[in-house]
């Protein structure tokens, strides 16, 4: 006889940051939870009227451990995706213009995700971040 299911993952509404305009160098919180959470995807972009590249920083605090991922955004209005995977030497995090198909979400006891641009703003700047996630729920 198998064990009874005592919990499940419930997908939540997408967490959103849409700062228009925003302050360069200021982190904006997109997700901050102390619930048992599974990050399914994170996407971020910066838009402005110039074609010059900009720098995006994504700061992740997962179970109290903070890491910052940087991307030099060469193409204005291009989404960058956070990836995390396990290798034998430890975890690898980053931002990429393509979404990795082998990404496997891991559960965390707490998560805080923040985004900022560290570049000069340009005109009509907009900073976006979207997080798909699920929360563990008891039956």
URJOSUL-V520607 format. One record per backbone hydrogen bond with DSSP energy under -0.5 kcal/mol. NH is the residue of the N-H (numbers start at 1). CO is the residue of the C=O. E is the energy in kcal/mol with one decimal. If there is no record, write none. Layout:
# URJOSUL-V520607
NH|CO|E  NH|CO|E
This chain:
# URJOSUL-V520607
8|137|-2.3  10|8|-0.5  10|135|-2.8  11|9|-0.6  12|133|-2.7  15|131|-2.3  17|129|-2.2  19|127|-2.4  20|18|-0.6  20|21|-0.5  24|22|-0.5  25|117|-3.1  26|23|-1.7  28|115|-2.7  30|113|-3.0  31|113|-1.5  33|111|-2.8  37|35|-0.6  37|108|-3.1  38|134|-2.7  39|106|-0.8  40|38|-0.6  40|132|-2.7  41|132|-1.8  43|130|-2.5  44|80|-2.6  45|128|-1.9  47|126|-2.9  49|123|-2.6  54|73|-1.6  56|71|-2.9  57|116|-2.9  58|69|-2.7  59|57|-0.5  59|114|-2.4  60|58|-0.6  60|67|-2.9  61|112|-2.8  62|60|-0.6  62|65|-2.4  63|61|-0.6  63|110|-1.8  65|62|-1.6  66|64|-0.6  67|60|-2.7  69|58|-2.8  71|56|-2.2  73|54|-4.2  73|71|-0.8  74|72|-1.0  76|74|-0.6  77|46|-1.9  78|75|-1.0  80|44|-3.0  81|96|-3.3  82|42|-2.3  83|94|-2.2  85|92|-1.9  87|90|-2.6  90|87|-1.5  92|85|-2.2  94|83|-1.4  96|81|-2.2  100|98|-0.5  103|100|-0.8  104|84|-0.5  105|103|-0.5  108|37|-3.3  111|33|-2.5  112|61|-1.8  113|31|-2.8  114|59|-2.6  115|28|-2.3  116|57|-2.1  118|55|-1.5  119|55|-0.6  126|47|-2.4  127|19|-2.3  128|45|-2.6  129|17|-2.1  130|43|-2.8  131|15|-2.2  132|41|-2.4  133|131|-0.5  134|38|-2.1  135|10|-2.4  136|36|-2.6  137|8|-3.1  139|6|-2.6
